[in-house]
Amino acid sequence: MAKFNIQLKNFNTVISALKELGDDVEQVTARVINDTLDQTKANVNKNLDTPSSGGRIYKRGPGRNLSPIHKASPPGAFPNTDTGELKRRTQVTEYAKPAPRMRGVIGTNLKYGLYLERGTSKMAKRPWLRPSFRKATKDMIQELGREILRRTK
C-alpha cells in the first residue's frame, strides 16, 4: 500500500485541492472536521482512562466526598482522574455544517479543565484537550489526503 503524506501550512490549500477535483468541498470538509471532533473526544476518553505514574501523592482536606488521598499526574502529563467528571463533561458542543466558514467546538464547562490545560500559579499544566486535538488533527490530515487520492483515481 502506498503512503500519502500531506503537510498543511494553510487549510485553504486542501480545500483548493478538493475544489479542483469538482467535489462538494464543503460536505467533505464538514465531515472531516466532525470526524476530528469525535476523534478528539475519543482521545480524551482514552487518555483520561490511563492513569499517569510518577506524580505527587497528597492528602486532601476534609469535607469532600472523594478519597482522602490523591495521586496527581506529573507536570505535563494527562491529568489523573478521581471522579471521571472531566471525561463526562467534555463534549462536542457544535458540529460543523457545510458552509463557506465552518467551525466545530469541543471542550468542557468545568473551570478546572482550563486550570489543568494551562496550569495555574500553584500548579503546573497537565494538558488534556490540546494533545488530544493535535493527535486527531494528524488523523484528519491523513483522511483529507485519502479523500484527494480517492477522487483522483
Secondary structure, 3 states (H helix, E strand, C coil): CCCCCCCCCCHHHHHHHHHHCCCCHHHHHHHHHHHHHHHHHHHHHHHHCCCCCCCCEEECCCCCCCCCEEECCCCCCCCCCCCCHHHHCEEEEECCCCCCCCCCEEEECCHHHHHHHHCCCCCCCCCCHHHHHHHHHHHHHHHHHHHHHHHHC
